[in-house]
Structures are given as C-alpha cells and as structure tokens.
Amino acid sequence: MAKIKKGDLVQVITGARQDRGGDRGKQGKVLKVFPATNRVLVEGINRITKHTKVGQSTRGTKTGGIEIDEAPIHVSNVAIVDPETKKPTRVGFREETVEKDGVQKTVRARYAKASGKAL
C-alpha cells in the first residue's frame, strides 16, 4: 500500500530554499504517482521550461514555443501534510472494521501520525 496517493496534499521537505529559487516548503496536490520510479507529479512544484519546435497545425494556428510544465519529484523529497496542523507529518496504517450491507470487513486506513487524523 502506497503512502502517497493521487489527490494528497504534500509539502517539499528537501532542496533549495524558496528565497533561492527552490521549492522547499511549498505545498501542492499530487497529480500523478509513478510507482515504478518512486516519483510523484505535484501541482506547482518542480516547474521546468520546455522549448518545443514551432510549427503550424492544419488550421493554420501556430504550435510550439516555450511551455512551462511540472516535472516529477522523488517520493523521499515530499511529506504528506497533516489535515489538522497543516504541517508535514509521517503516515501510519491502522486496521479498521467497516460494516457494509450487513457484512463486517477489515480495511487498512492511512492516518497522520502527528495528530491521529485519517487521511
């Protein structure tokens, strides 16, 4: 079970400080998770400029130019934000029993270790 999932609010905990043009301390929502490479794509974090070749579409509109996109960042460089304190926290797992249609089922739930709130 992955500790970081799509839609989680995360904070960058390593890298260059914000006053030096870095992303450390910034928070953003996870857009995509790449489990094979242990990387996540975070909204507004690790922005890069791509220079694409200028061309023309069939309708005559210009394509290409300079585009600004987010690049994936390693999972170890981000931490999930606690929903109560809005600070980075570690993630724990606990088993909870859920009753659905009269049947009890045991599920693993993620929670913030600092406050104990469910994620």
C-alpha positions, 0 to 999 in steps of 0.5 A: 500500500502506497503512502502517497496517493493521487489527490494528497496534499504534500509539502517539499521537505528537501532542496533549495530554499524558496528565497533561492529559487527552490521549492522547499516548503511549498505545498501542492496536490499530487497529480500523478504517482509513478510507482515504478520510479518512486516519483510523484507529479505535484501541482506547482512544484518542480516547474521546468521550461520546455522549448518545443519546435514551432510549427503550424497545425492544419488550421493554420494556428501556430504550435510550439514555443516555450511551455512551462510544465511540472516535472516529477519529484522523488517520493523521499523529497515530499511529506504528506501534510497533516489535515489538522496542523497543516504541517508535514507529518509521517503516515501510519496504517491502522486496521479498521472494521467497516460494516457494509450491507450487513457484512463486517470487513477489515480495511487498512486506513492511512492516518497522520501520525502527528495528530491521529487524523485519517487521511 
